Amino acid sequence: MLRRTLLGLCAVTALSTSAPAQTPGPAAPPPPAAKPNPRVKIETPQGAIVLELYPAKAPITVANYLRYVDRGLFNGATFYRASRPPGYASDDYGLIQGGLQNDPKKVLPPIAHESTLKTGLTHRTDGTISMGRHAPGTAQSDWSITLGDMSYLDADPKDPKNPGFAAFGQVVEGLDVVKKIIVLPTDPNRGEGAMKGEMLRQPVRITRVSRIPVAPPAPVQPAATPAPAPATPPAS
């Protein structure tokens, strides 16, 4: 009886050691790299400002802005407004505004308003770029760049009558240029309504606005699948 048991154990051991090792299947291809956000360079005599735009969050507004850029319509436009609180001389709060000032030869049709409640973007951080408008749905070619927490420009979730302004990107280089422009002298007699006294005496010419190449992020490599451990023969 003991001899038969030992022979059975030997047979199991032989089967275990002779079974071929499992080889891992082919590795899954890496997921495609996310498309990088477009970047735009605004060139002025004061220096260059680089913007990163967020098409995934504000697709209508970004597409509109890039139409102007790609057609060269912003070349020769100006930064014409510097808004700061009355008597506020610092360069860390307010906004500058630029664009075509409704030049009938260059403006494109107005676009739908993209509320910050929908996009999730805010005007709380330095360098937020946002569309100028009158009523919602009238934005065309003019935009502002903010400094400081200007979240009062966001849509108010408690007040449907305050739809806010459409933020759609951020300054990633050249914030110092924005700060140079915001402290330039303004004309106390120019401008209407909220813009009274905020128009620059000498607007800053925008010599060129163009896209700049952005390298795509490196694809995420999947984790390596560990090879299966070799079968361990049972003790005899």
Backbone as CSV, one residue per row, in Angstrom:
resi,resn,N_x,N_y,N_z,CA_x,CA_y,CA_z,C_x,C_y,C_z
1,MET,0.834,-1.207,0.000,0.000,0.000,0.000,0.863,1.250,0.000
2,LEU,1.894,1.261,0.856,2.799,2.402,0.919,3.490,2.614,-0.397
3,ARG,3.844,1.481,-1.057,4.551,1.600,-2.347,3.656,2.256,-3.380
4,ARG,2.336,1.896,-3.416,1.414,2.507,-4.385,1.269,4.007,-4.135
5,THR,1.227,4.412,-2.848,1.106,5.846,-2.524,2.308,6.607,-3.004
6,LEU,3.510,6.076,-2.781,4.727,6.753,-3.226,4.765,6.866,-4.736
7,LEU,4.313,5.797,-5.435,4.294,5.861,-6.897,3.330,6.927,-7.374
8,GLY,2.165,7.091,-6.682,1.199,8.133,-7.062,1.771,9.514,-6.878
9,LEU,2.480,9.742,-5.768,3.098,11.042,-5.530,4.151,11.344,-6.578
10,CYS,4.918,10.368,-6.960,5.944,10.570,-7.988,5.307,10.944,-9.304
11,ALA,4.156,10.307,-9.633,3.478,10.631,-10.892,2.990,12.063,-10.894
12,VAL,2.406,12.519,-9.759,1.935,13.919,-9.663,3.092,14.884,-9.796
13,THR,4.211,14.526,-9.131,5.391,15.385,-9.218,5.882,15.498,-10.635
14,ALA,5.884,14.414,-11.370,6.357,14.431,-12.751,5.465,15.300,-13.614
15,LEU,4.130,15.181,-13.400,3.210,16.015,-14.183,3.407,17.481,-13.885
16,SER,3.641,17.818,-12.592,3.793,19.217,-12.207,5.045,19.824,-12.802
17,THR,6.146,19.072,-12.782,7.407,19.632,-13.257,7.499,19.659,-14.763
18,SER,6.713,18.791,-15.428,6.836,18.750,-16.884,5.858,19.682,-17.583
19,ALA,4.869,20.299,-16.840,3.895,21.198,-17.473,4.604,22.443,-17.976
20,PRO,4.342,22.866,-19.196,5.033,24.045,-19.732,4.625,25.312,-18.976
21,ALA,5.591,26.208,-18.783,5.317,27.484,-18.103,4.422,28.353,-18.979
22,GLN,3.465,29.036,-18.350,2.573,29.927,-19.099,3.320,31.202,-19.474
23,THR,3.186,31.593,-20.703,3.832,32.834,-21.160,2.793,33.936,-21.228
24,PRO,3.142,35.169,-20.798,2.173,36.263,-20.834,1.804,36.614,-22.270
25,GLY,0.558,37.026,-22.472,0.114,37.434,-23.801,0.742,38.755,-24.213
26,PRO,0.465,39.184,-25.417,1.050,40.450,-25.878,0.573,41.628,-25.031
27,ALA,1.476,42.563,-24.779,1.147,43.727,-23.960,0.107,44.590,-24.664
28,ALA,-0.814,45.134,-23.890,-1.829,46.020,-24.461,-1.167,47.299,-24.956
29,PRO,-1.614,47.830,-26.077,-1.001,49.076,-26.575,-1.257,50.212,-25.606
30,PRO,-0.316,51.163,-25.493,-0.517,52.288,-24.571,-1.692,53.142,-25.039
31,PRO,-2.427,53.755,-24.111,-3.540,54.622,-24.517,-3.006,55.828,-25.274
32,PRO,-3.783,56.371,-26.212,-3.298,57.538,-26.959,-3.068,58.725,-26.043
33,ALA,-2.036,59.502,-26.358,-1.722,60.677,-25.554,-2.825,61.715,-25.702
34,ALA,-3.132,62.399,-24.612,-4.144,63.453,-24.656,-3.667,64.594,-25.564
35,LYS,-4.592,65.153,-26.319,-4.242,66.255,-27.198,-3.911,67.480,-26.359
36,PRO,-2.765,68.109,-26.590,-2.396,69.260,-25.750,-3.298,70.458,-26.019
37,ASN,-3.476,71.291,-25.008,-4.235,72.522,-25.183,-3.480,73.469,-26.114
38,PRO,-4.191,74.182,-26.993,-3.506,75.137,-27.871,-2.921,76.302,-27.084
39,ARG,-1.818,76.820,-27.586,-1.190,78.005,-26.985,-1.064,79.092,-28.045
40,VAL,-1.191,80.322,-27.580,-1.193,81.483,-28.463,-0.231,82.522,-27.899
41,LYS,0.536,83.143,-28.785,1.503,84.171,-28.383,1.020,85.536,-28.866
42,ILE,0.890,86.477,-27.924,0.508,87.854,-28.235,1.766,88.707,-28.145
43,GLU,2.173,89.286,-29.262,3.400,90.086,-29.288,3.048,91.572,-29.247
44,THR,3.726,92.305,-28.350,3.522,93.747,-28.210,4.882,94.414,-27.986
45,PRO,4.971,95.741,-28.127,6.224,96.426,-27.808,6.622,96.288,-26.338
46,GLN,5.660,95.962,-25.470,5.962,95.785,-24.050,6.510,94.388,-23.758
47,GLY,6.408,93.492,-24.731,6.835,92.113,-24.539,5.749,91.154,-25.013
48,ALA,5.984,89.872,-24.824,5.063,88.845,-25.314,4.281,88.216,-24.162
49,ILE,3.037,87.857,-24.472,2.163,87.161,-23.531,1.773,85.832,-24.181
50,VAL,1.947,84.738,-23.463,1.571,83.423,-23.976,0.347,82.924,-23.214
51,LEU,-0.667,82.521,-23.968,-1.910,82.022,-23.394,-2.040,80.523,-23.644
52,GLU,-2.594,79.817,-22.682,-3.048,78.447,-22.897,-4.571,78.475,-22.876
53,LEU,-5.184,77.921,-23.914,-6.632,77.938,-24.044,-7.207,76.565,-23.707
54,TYR,-8.481,76.538,-23.258,-9.078,75.309,-22.758,-10.286,74.892,-23.614
55,PRO,-10.049,74.289,-24.773,-11.159,73.921,-25.650,-12.074,72.843,-25.085
56,ALA,-11.566,71.996,-24.205,-12.422,70.955,-23.638,-13.473,71.558,-22.713
57,LYS,-13.165,72.701,-22.112,-14.091,73.327,-21.162,-14.924,74.439,-21.804
58,ALA,-14.321,75.189,-22.709,-15.027,76.310,-23.352,-14.847,76.216,-24.867
59,PRO,-15.413,75.190,-25.513,-15.134,74.934,-26.935,-15.593,76.051,-27.866
60,ILE,-16.740,76.654,-27.610,-17.256,77.697,-28.508,-16.356,78.924,-28.451
61,THR,-15.998,79.333,-27.237,-15.200,80.540,-27.062,-13.788,80.363,-27.597
62,VAL,-13.180,79.213,-27.324,-11.828,78.958,-27.825,-11.819,78.907,-29.350
63,ALA,-12.792,78.220,-29.941,-12.844,78.135,-31.406,-12.990,79.517,-32.025
64,ASN,-13.795,80.368,-31.419,-13.964,81.727,-31.916,-12.649,82.501,-31.855
65,TYR,-11.960,82.426,-30.721,-10.702,83.151,-30.558,-9.662,82.678,-31.581
66,LEU,-9.597,81.370,-31.776,-8.600,80.839,-32.712,-8.933,81.181,-34.163
67,ARG,-10.193,81.391,-34.481,-10.528,81.849,-35.838,-9.900,83.210,-36.106
68,TYR,-9.982,84.104,-35.133,-9.340,85.421,-35.287,-7.829,85.271,-35.406
69,VAL,-7.254,84.402,-34.569,-5.798,84.196,-34.588,-5.363,83.635,-35.932
70,ASP,-6.015,82.576,-36.388,-5.590,81.892,-37.603,-5.769,82.756,-38.853
71,ARG,-6.709,83.677,-38.826,-6.913,84.580,-39.962,-6.091,85.858,-39.864
72,GLY,-5.312,85.990,-38.800,-4.475,87.174,-38.638,-5.255,88.436,-38.314
73,LEU,-6.482,88.294,-37.818,-7.324,89.467,-37.601,-6.901,90.286,-36.387
74,PHE,-6.202,89.672,-35.451,-5.741,90.415,-34.280,-4.446,91.179,-34.543
75,ASN,-3.780,90.901,-35.637,-2.537,91.612,-35.942,-2.858,93.078,-36.209
76,GLY,-2.267,93.962,-35.419,-2.561,95.394,-35.550,-3.652,95.883,-34.615
77,ALA,-4.268,94.969,-33.841,-5.237,95.380,-32.823,-4.482,96.033,-31.661
78,THR,-5.184,96.386,-30.593,-4.533,97.057,-29.465,-5.075,96.560,-28.131
79,PHE,-4.251,96.731,-27.101,-4.755,96.787,-25.730,-5.101,98.251,-25.502
80,TYR,-6.372,98.515,-25.241,-6.822,99.906,-25.189,-7.397,100.304,-23.839
81,ARG,-7.542,99.351,-22.924,-8.165,99.649,-21.635,-7.348,99.059,-20.494
82,ALA,-7.212,99.820,-19.403,-6.585,99.335,-18.172,-7.503,99.702,-17.014
83,SER,-8.140,98.702,-16.445,-9.132,98.933,-15.398,-8.547,98.588,-14.037
84,ARG,-8.505,99.580,-13.150,-8.083,99.398,-11.756,-9.074,100.131,-10.860
85,PRO,-9.167,99.731,-9.600,-10.022,100.495,-8.684,-9.563,101.954,-8.636
86,PRO,-10.469,102.909,-8.427,-10.090,104.327,-8.398,-8.958,104.599,-7.420
87,GLY,-7.938,105.279,-7.919,-6.803,105.632,-7.083,-5.860,104.480,-6.789
88,TYR,-6.090,103.332,-7.413,-5.286,102.136,-7.146,-4.125,102.114,-8.132
89,ALA,-2.904,102.267,-7.627,-1.739,102.375,-8.507,-0.966,101.072,-8.645
90,SER,-1.322,100.054,-7.871,-0.570,98.808,-7.903,-0.833,98.042,-9.196
91,ASP,0.051,97.083,-9.489,-0.079,96.312,-10.721,-0.633,94.916,-10.470
92,ASP,-1.244,94.678,-9.300,-1.653,93.317,-8.976,-3.160,93.114,-8.922
93,TYR,-3.943,94.089,-9.392,-5.393,93.902,-9.382,-6.038,94.730,-10.487
94,GLY,-6.960,94.104,-11.196,-7.681,94.790,-12.269,-7.651,93.952,-13.536
95,LEU,-7.819,94.629,-14.664,-7.773,93.914,-15.936,-7.330,94.844,-17.052
96,ILE,-6.790,94.244,-18.087,-6.517,94.967,-19.325,-7.407,94.376,-20.406
97,GLN,-7.799,95.206,-21.344,-8.708,94.739,-22.392,-8.109,95.050,-23.753
98,GLY,-8.255,94.082,-24.657,-7.733,94.256,-26.003,-8.683,93.689,-27.028
99,GLY,-8.352,93.924,-28.294,-9.174,93.401,-29.374,-9.380,94.417,-30.469
100,LEU,-10.454,94.245,-31.215,-10.691,95.020,-32.435,-11.665,96.178,-32.258
101,GLN,-12.241,96.300,-31.073,-13.183,97.388,-30.788,-14.254,97.513,-31.876
102,ASN,-14.803,96.362,-32.229,-15.927,96.305,-33.183,-15.591,96.857,-34.568
103,ASP,-14.361,96.680,-34.989,-13.983,97.097,-36.347,-14.827,96.307,-37.353
104,PRO,-15.714,96.972,-38.090,-16.636,96.239,-38.975,-15.939,95.462,-40.083
105,LYS,-14.699,95.811,-40.395,-13.972,95.113,-41.448,-13.388,93.783,-40.970
106,LYS,-13.348,93.599,-39.655,-12.650,92.423,-39.137,-13.483,91.536,-38.217
107,VAL,-14.509,92.083,-37.581,-15.216,91.271,-36.590,-16.004,90.144,-37.254
108,LEU,-16.061,89.038,-36.573,-16.830,87.869,-37.008,-18.161,87.842,-36.255
109,PRO,-19.092,86.987,-36.658,-20.391,86.938,-35.981,-20.253,86.645,-34.489
110,PRO,-21.173,87.157,-33.680,-21.133,86.900,-32.233,-21.352,85.425,-31.923
111,ILE,-20.940,85.046,-30.725,-20.996,83.637,-30.323,-21.882,83.454,-29.089
112,ALA,-22.300,82.223,-28.879,-23.083,81.887,-27.690,-22.234,82.049,-26.435
113,HIS,-22.886,82.443,-25.365,-22.209,82.657,-24.082,-21.962,81.323,-23.385
114,GLU,-20.714,81.105,-22.928,-20.368,79.913,-22.161,-20.147,80.325,-20.700
115,SER,-21.144,80.094,-19.893,-21.121,80.497,-18.492,-20.046,79.743,-17.717
116,THR,-19.458,80.421,-16.750,-18.500,79.744,-15.881,-19.164,78.637,-15.057
117,LEU,-20.489,78.717,-14.880,-21.188,77.634,-14.191,-21.147,76.355,-15.015
118,LYS,-21.076,76.508,-16.323,-21.018,75.355,-17.213,-19.582,74.883,-17.428
119,THR,-18.655,75.818,-17.599,-17.276,75.445,-17.930,-16.453,75.040,-16.714
120,GLY,-16.825,75.547,-15.549,-16.021,75.274,-14.361,-14.811,76.174,-14.231
121,LEU,-14.601,77.086,-15.178,-13.491,78.030,-15.109,-13.897,79.220,-14.239
122,THR,-12.916,79.941,-13.705,-13.216,81.091,-12.873,-12.279,82.245,-13.215
123,HIS,-12.576,83.403,-12.635,-11.733,84.599,-12.789,-10.944,84.869,-11.498
124,ARG,-10.617,83.828,-10.781,-9.982,84.012,-9.471,-8.466,84.112,-9.526
125,THR,-7.859,83.666,-10.599,-6.401,83.604,-10.637,-5.823,84.622,-11.611
126,ASP,-4.596,85.031,-11.357,-3.906,85.962,-12.246,-3.847,85.391,-13.657
127,GLY,-4.101,86.265,-14.633,-3.902,85.883,-16.022,-5.058,85.164,-16.673
128,THR,-6.256,85.212,-16.095,-7.416,84.594,-16.755,-7.810,85.435,-17.964
129,ILE,-7.995,84.785,-19.114,-8.474,85.496,-20.300,-9.962,85.224,-20.444
130,SER,-10.713,86.283,-20.753,-12.161,86.213,-20.726,-12.733,87.097,-21.826
131,MET,-13.856,86.682,-22.406,-14.464,87.449,-23.491,-15.243,88.653,-22.965
132,GLY,-15.068,89.786,-23.672,-15.908,90.944,-23.410,-17.233,90.787,-24.151
133,ARG,-18.257,91.435,-23.655,-19.576,91.335,-24.290,-20.473,92.451,-23.768
134,HIS,-21.641,92.579,-24.396,-22.737,93.374,-23.841,-23.722,92.370,-23.246
135,ALA,-24.808,92.093,-23.906,-25.707,91.038,-23.432,-25.083,89.676,-23.729
136,PRO,-25.470,88.633,-22.983,-24.979,87.284,-23.303,-25.296,86.918,-24.748
137,GLY,-24.291,86.386,-25.431,-24.477,86.032,-26.836,-24.041,87.114,-27.802
138,THR,-23.373,88.167,-27.300,-22.916,89.253,-28.182,-21.391,89.300,-28.302
139,ALA,-20.668,88.414,-27.614,-19.199,88.456,-27.646,-18.692,88.218,-29.066
140,GLN,-17.686,89.007,-29.457,-17.102,88.862,-30.792,-15.590,88.824,-30.740
141,SER,-14.952,89.995,-30.608,-13.512,90.038,-30.840,-12.706,90.667,-29.712
142,ASP,-13.348,91.109,-28.645,-12.619,91.788,-27.578,-12.589,90.917,-26.338
143,TRP,-11.501,90.994,-25.602,-11.270,90.104,-24.476,-10.418,90.813,-23.433
144,SER,-10.440,90.298,-22.227,-9.673,90.893,-21.137,-8.765,89.853,-20.505
145,ILE,-7.732,90.349,-19.827,-6.837,89.514,-19.031,-6.836,90.098,-17.626
146,THR,-7.135,89.268,-16.644,-7.331,89.750,-15.288,-6.095,89.569,-14.413
147,LEU,-6.056,90.362,-13.338,-5.042,90.223,-12.293,-5.759,90.210,-10.945
148,GLY,-5.409,89.272,-10.097,-6.043,89.169,-8.795,-7.348,88.388,-8.863
149,ASP,-7.966,88.239,-7.710,-9.230,87.514,-7.607,-10.358,88.420,-8.091
150,MET,-10.853,88.148,-9.291,-11.958,88.921,-9.853,-13.157,87.994,-10.073
151,SER,-13.441,87.192,-9.051,-14.505,86.201,-9.174,-15.881,86.840,-9.309
152,TYR,-15.994,88.145,-9.090,-17.281,88.794,-9.340,-17.632,88.773,-10.827
153,LEU,-16.642,88.451,-11.683,-16.911,88.306,-13.113,-17.493,86.934,-13.453
154,ASP,-17.472,86.018,-12.493,-18.073,84.700,-12.718,-19.600,84.804,-12.678
155,ALA,-20.258,83.825,-13.288,-21.708,83.746,-13.182,-22.103,83.477,-11.728
156,ASP,-23.184,84.101,-11.295,-23.658,83.947,-9.929,-24.710,82.837,-9.882
157,PRO,-24.424,81.720,-9.200,-25.392,80.621,-9.178,-26.696,80.986,-8.469
158,LYS,-26.673,82.033,-7.665,-27.869,82.447,-6.933,-28.658,83.544,-7.651
159,ASP,-28.090,84.054,-8.737,-28.739,85.167,-9.426,-28.728,84.924,-10.929
160,PRO,-29.803,84.434,-11.495,-29.850,84.175,-12.944,-29.646,85.430,-13.793
161,LYS,-29.834,86.595,-13.186,-29.642,87.839,-13.928,-28.168,88.220,-14.058
162,ASN,-27.292,87.472,-13.396,-25.852,87.730,-13.502,-25.170,86.523,-14.142
163,PRO,-25.121,86.482,-15.497,-24.521,85.332,-16.182,-23.000,85.378,-16.247
164,GLY,-22.395,86.468,-15.758,-20.948,86.571,-15.750,-20.343,86.670,-17.142
165,PHE,-19.043,86.457,-17.203,-18.299,86.524,-18.457,-17.650,85.168,-18.718
166,ALA,-17.304,84.926,-19.976,-16.822,83.610,-20.386,-15.302,83.530,-20.322
167,ALA,-14.790,82.927,-19.255,-13.358,82.640,-19.163,-13.035,81.457,-20.068
168,PHE,-11.846,81.483,-20.694,-11.524,80.384,-21.613,-10.048,80.058,-21.710
169,GLY,-9.214,80.628,-20.846,-7.798,80.314,-20.893,-7.028,81.028,-19.806
170,GLN,-5.705,80.889,-19.872,-4.839,81.399,-18.808,-3.502,81.847,-19.378
171,VAL,-2.946,82.924,-18.828,-1.584,83.336,-19.171,-0.607,82.342,-18.553
172,VAL,0.285,81.794,-19.368,1.301,80.873,-18.858,2.707,81.476,-18.943
173,GLU,2.856,82.540,-19.731,4.114,83.286,-19.785,3.774,84.750,-20.055
174,GLY,4.567,85.651,-19.473,4.390,87.072,-19.789,3.425,87.808,-18.881
175,LEU,3.182,87.289,-17.675,2.311,88.018,-16.761,2.915,89.378,-16.402
176,ASP,4.238,89.472,-16.451,4.886,90.761,-16.191,4.506,91.805,-17.239
177,VAL,4.232,91.348,-18.465,3.811,92.276,-19.520,2.413,92.820,-19.216
178,VAL,1.534,91.943,-18.750,0.200,92.387,-18.335,0.318,93.449,-17.255
179,LYS,1.238,93.251,-16.306,1.410,94.198,-15.212,2.013,95.518,-15.691
180,LYS,2.802,95.481,-16.751,3.316,96.731,-17.332,2.183,97.545,-17.952
181,ILE,1.288,96.858,-18.637,0.229,97.551,-19.359,-0.807,98.128,-18.401
182,ILE,-1.120,97.414,-17.321,-2.208,97.849,-16.452,-1.897,99.149,-15.712
183,VAL,-0.624,99.519,-15.591,-0.279,100.764,-14.883,0.021,101.913,-15.844
184,LEU,-0.195,101.698,-17.144,0.018,102.793,-18.090,-1.033,103.887,-17.876
185,PRO,-0.706,105.138,-18.228,-1.643,106.243,-17.988,-2.940,106.087,-18.772
186,THR,-4.038,106.441,-18.136,-5.351,106.434,-18.775,-5.868,107.867,-18.914
187,ASP,-6.828,108.036,-19.793,-7.430,109.345,-20.041,-8.717,109.462,-19.223
188,PRO,-8.789,110.398,-18.275,-9.981,110.497,-17.424,-11.240,110.895,-18.179
189,ASN,-11.102,111.386,-19.390,-12.257,111.880,-20.141,-12.760,110.917,-21.211
190,ARG,-12.048,109.852,-21.422,-12.447,108.910,-22.476,-13.133,107.692,-21.877
191,GLY,-13.951,107.065,-22.703,-14.671,105.876,-22.275,-16.093,106.201,-21.874
192,GLU,-16.943,105.193,-21.938,-18.347,105.363,-21.590,-18.758,104.348,-20.531
193,GLY,-19.692,104.716,-19.694,-20.193,103.809,-18.680,-19.102,103.331,-17.750
194,ALA,-19.022,102.005,-17.571,-18.027,101.428,-16.666,-16.602,101.657,-17.153
195,MET,-16.436,101.990,-18.437,-15.100,102.199,-18.988,-14.633,103.651,-18.850
196,LYS,-15.466,104.522,-18.316,-15.097,105.937,-18.199,-13.803,106.083,-17.401
197,GLY,-12.812,106.749,-18.002,-11.539,106.986,-17.342,-10.578,105.819,-17.373
198,GLU,-10.940,104.736,-18.087,-10.084,103.546,-18.117,-9.415,103.318,-19.466
199,MET,-9.633,104.201,-20.404,-9.034,104.028,-21.729,-7.596,104.546,-21.720
200,LEU,-6.687,103.741,-22.240,-5.278,104.135,-22.253,-5.068,105.371,-23.130
201,ARG,-4.250,106.272,-22.643,-3.931,107.459,-23.445,-3.242,107.057,-24.744
202,GLN,-2.349,106.088,-24.632,-1.683,105.547,-25.819,-1.883,104.031,-25.820
203,PRO,-2.841,103.545,-26.577,-3.068,102.094,-26.624,-1.799,101.339,-27.015
204,VAL,-1.676,100.139,-26.511,-0.506,99.293,-26.792,-0.828,98.447,-28.022
205,ARG,-0.034,98.617,-29.049,-0.275,97.907,-30.297,0.031,96.416,-30.141
206,ILE,-0.850,95.598,-30.644,-0.621,94.151,-30.727,-0.063,93.877,-32.118
207,THR,1.219,93.627,-32.185,1.853,93.488,-33.500,1.503,92.169,-34.168
208,ARG,1.340,91.124,-33.368,1.053,89.814,-33.963,0.489,88.879,-32.910
209,VAL,-0.480,88.075,-33.306,-1.004,87.012,-32.454,-0.964,85.728,-33.274
210,SER,-0.321,84.709,-32.761,-0.152,83.477,-33.532,-0.128,82.268,-32.604
211,ARG,-0.469,81.121,-33.172,-0.331,79.876,-32.411,1.144,79.530,-32.265
212,ILE,1.471,78.850,-31.202,2.829,78.339,-31.046,2.733,76.824,-30.863
213,PRO,3.707,76.078,-31.377,3.641,74.618,-31.279,3.720,74.154,-29.840
214,VAL,2.975,73.117,-29.551,2.958,72.525,-28.210,3.279,71.046,-28.345
215,ALA,4.293,70.589,-27.635,4.661,69.168,-27.695,3.599,68.340,-26.985
216,PRO,3.139,67.244,-27.607,2.157,66.397,-26.925,2.776,65.721,-25.722
217,PRO,2.000,65.458,-24.686,2.542,64.753,-23.523,2.947,63.334,-23.888
218,ALA,3.920,62.815,-23.176,4.371,61.446,-23.421,3.238,60.478,-23.096
219,PRO,3.040,59.445,-23.940,1.982,58.467,-23.644,2.253,57.736,-22.342
220,VAL,1.194,57.407,-21.664,1.315,56.671,-20.404,1.573,55.202,-20.724
221,GLN,2.677,54.686,-20.242,3.009,53.287,-20.482,2.259,52.398,-19.491
222,PRO,1.618,51.324,-19.998,0.916,50.430,-19.064,1.896,49.699,-18.161
223,ALA,1.440,49.366,-16.978,2.288,48.628,-16.045,2.614,47.251,-16.617
224,ALA,3.851,46.820,-16.413,4.276,45.516,-16.914,3.528,44.401,-16.189
225,THR,3.114,43.383,-16.965,2.435,42.233,-16.368,3.483,41.263,-15.848
226,PRO,3.469,40.963,-14.552,4.501,40.059,-14.022,4.351,38.658,-14.598
227,ALA,5.493,38.013,-14.847,5.470,36.636,-15.351,4.954,35.711,-14.261
228,PRO,4.210,34.674,-14.666,3.694,33.749,-13.645,4.825,33.009,-12.942
229,ALA,4.635,32.777,-11.666,5.650,32.057,-10.893,5.697,30.598,-11.341
230,PRO,6.894,29.997,-11.378,6.993,28.577,-11.766,6.247,27.703,-10.774
231,ALA,5.673,26.617,-11.310,4.928,25.689,-10.451,5.890,25.045,-9.440
232,THR,5.405,24.975,-8.224,6.203,24.345,-7.176,5.754,22.903,-6.991
233,PRO,6.649,21.938,-7.189,6.234,20.539,-7.020,5.873,20.243,-5.576
234,PRO,4.839,19.481,-5.386,4.485,19.133,-3.989,5.552,18.261,-3.344
235,ALA,5.592,18.398,-2.074,6.571,17.587,-1.325,6.213,16.092,-1.434
236,SER,7.210,15.271,-1.628,6.969,13.826,-1.724,6.967,13.206,-0.347
